[in-house]
Amino acid sequence: MLTARIIPCLDIDEGRVVKGVRFRNLRPAGDPERLAALYDEQGADEIVFLDIGATPQSRRTLLRTVEAVSRRVFVPLTVGGGIASVGDIRDALNAGADKAAVCSAALRDPDLLGEAAGVFGAQCIVLSIDAARSGEFWTAFSHGGRVDTGRDAVLWALEAERAGAGEILLNSIDRDGTQAGYDLELIRRIGDAVSIPVIASGGAGTPEHMRAALVEGGADAVLLASLLHDGILTVPEIKTYLCEKGVPVR
């Protein structure tokens, strides 16, 4: 397998980091600049910023945060939440992001992925899929996990790759914030369908959960939040565990 990436996620609302369970019941989790600098120092491979407010004002606050963080840290930054146009993607990249994550806008207009990839390169365009199980399948949600589009998440991932997405950020709504482990079956289904990298998100509770997502699920990277924000684990502790289990890390 390729070298695994460990990616802290900062969900930001009104300039502060927050964390919830299944996208609900948000609680304060810290200062974004301080946490980003801490994770950079710890050896995180990338950092993801998600504006969960997703209003124009909230997004402007997030971009100011990204501008400040990009001057202090040296790992790639991804920005998502409320990204609805090529102009929004340009604003994120100009603020210091290396990639932009698109969710609801791509569901409305898949052509946005190809248009953005044509301007900035597919390597800059991340499709964020918020998925929840529905019987034997998973459906893709929009609007921060509030609206079930009814679209099969696996088929949507395949369509988005063809449209121009260069990477998939796969968020399990069912597992988000539960620390019960990643949805390995969902990760495998998406990973088997596409050839672009898949970042597993939602459910990290132990280093073993991350190993399972990478090895058994086949993810290229794992995203985590509350374990790091709450000081339960550090990035070096996670990488040491993975290395001891034979998973190559940076």
N, C-alpha and C positions, 0 to 999 in steps of 0.2 A: 504494500500500500504506500501511497505518497505520504510525505511528512504531514502529520496531523496539526491542525491549527486550534489554539485555545483562544476563544473570543469573548471577552466580557461585553455585556450589553447594558447600556444605560438608557432606561425608559425615562423620558424627561417631560415634565408637565410644569409650565410656568416657571421654568428656570431651575427646577429641582429634580433630582433623581427620585423616582417612586418605584414601588414594586407591588404587584397584586397576585391574586390567585385566579387562574382562568380569565385573565384580563379584567377582573373586578376587585373591589375592596382594596383600593390602592392605599399604601402607607408610605411615609417619607423614608428615603434610604440614603440621603447624603447630598453633598455638593458635587456637581458633575466635573468641575475642573480638578478638584482634589482627587476624586476617584479615578478619573482618567490618568492623571499623573501617577497615582499609586500603581495602577495596573500596567502602565508603561514601564515603570521601574521594576515591577515584578517579572516582566518578560512576556506579557501578553503579545500574541501575534498580530492581532487587529483589535479595534474597538468599534462597536456599533452604537450609534445614537438613534433612538426612535422617539419622535415627537408624538406622544399619545394624545395630546390636545388636538393636534392637526387642524388648528385654525390659522389663518394668515398671521395673526399677532403671535401666536404660540410658535409658529415656524420661524418668524423673525428672531424671537428670543433664542430659539435653538441654534440658529445660524450664528448669532453673536457668540454663543457658547463654543461652537465649533471653531470659530475664528480664534478665540482665546486659547482653546486646547491645542489647536494645530501648531501654535507657536511654542508649546511646551513639550509635546510628545512627538515621537518619531516612528510610530507604527501607523499602518494604513487605517483610515477612518471611513466608516460607512454611515451615511445619514439617510433616514427614512421617516415616514409619517407626513401625510399631507402633500407628498410629491405628486403633482398632477399634470405636469407639462414639461416640455423640453426646457423651458425657461426656469422652472423650479429646479431641475437637475443642474442647469448651468449655475444657478445661485449657490447650490450646495457645493459644487466643485470649486467655485470661486471663493467660497468661505473656507476652503481647506480640506474638504472631503476628497477621498480618492474614489469612492463609489457612491451611488445613490440607489436606495431601495424603493421600489414602487410596488404598491399593493392594489388598492381600490381603483386607481386610475387605469391600471393595466386591465383589470377585469372589465371596466367599462369600454376600453378601447385598446385591444391588444396591439394595434398598429403603433401605439406610443413606444413600445419596446424596440421595434425595428427602427423607428424614426430616431430615437435617442441613441441607439447603437450606431447608426449611420453618422451621427454627429460626433459622439464622444468615444466610440469603440465599445464593443460588447463587454469588455473587461470592466467597464465602469457601471454596468447596468445589472442590478440585482433584483430578481423577482422575489418579493416577500409573499409567501403563502400562509395565511392563517387558516388552519384546517381542523375540523372536528369530525369524529366518527359519526356516520349515519348508517346504521345497519352493518352491512358488509363493506361499505365504502367510506370515503371521507369526502366532505364537501368543503369548498373554499368559501370563506367568509370575507366580507368587506367591512368598511367603516369600523375598524378597530375591533373586529370580532363580534359586531352587533348584528350584522345582516348576513343571513345564510343565502348565498347566491344559487344554491342547488347544483352548482357545477362540480363535477367529479374532480377532486384535487389532483389526481394522477394524470388524467387527461389534460387538465389545465397546465400542469407543469410541462408536459410534452408540447402543447401548443405554444406556450410561452418561449420555450427553447427555440422552436422553429421561427418564432416571431423576432427573436433577437436577444433574449436574456442571456447573460453570460454566467450567471450563478443563481442558485436558489437558496433563499433563507426560509427554512421550513419550520413554522411555528405550530406546535400542537396545542390547540386551545384546551383540550382535555387534560393535558399534563402540566400546563403552564403554572409555575409557582407551587406545585404540589410536592416537589422533591421525591416523587415516586418512580423516577426513571423515565427516560425518553420512550416515545412510541416507536419501538424498533420495527414493527411491521409497516407502519406508515413510511418510515425512512427507507426501508428496503424497497417498498413499492415505487416510491418516487425515484430512488437511485437507479433502479432497474429500468425505468422508463426513459431517463435522460442521460446524456453524456457530459453535461456540464456539472461543476462542483455543487454539492449539496451541503448546507450548514444545518445541523440538527439543533433545534431549539425547543425548550419546554420540558421540564421534569428532572433536571439535574439535581441529585441529592447526595451522591457519593462519587468518588473517582471511578469506581467500578461502573457506574451508570455511563460515564463518558467513554470508558473503554468499550463497553457493549455497543454504544452508538456508533463508534468508529469501526470496530471490528465486525460485530454481528450485524449492525445496521448498514454498514458500508458508507457512513457519512465521511465527508472530507474534512469537516471541522465541527466543533461543538460550541454552542453559544450557552452562556450561563450568566446569572445575575445575582440572585439573593444569597447564594453560597459565598460569593465574594463580598458582596455589600455588607453582609452580617459578620464577616470575619471568620466564618466556619472553615473555609479553605483559602489557600493562596494559590496563585498560578504556579509557583515553583513546586508546591506540594502535589499539585495535579500532574505536572509534567514528570516529576520523579516517579510517581505511581505508574503512569503510562509507560515510561521507559523501562521500569522493572518488569512490566507485563509484556514487553516486546513490541510496544507500539512506538514507532519512530516519531519524535517530536523535534521542534526546532530548538 
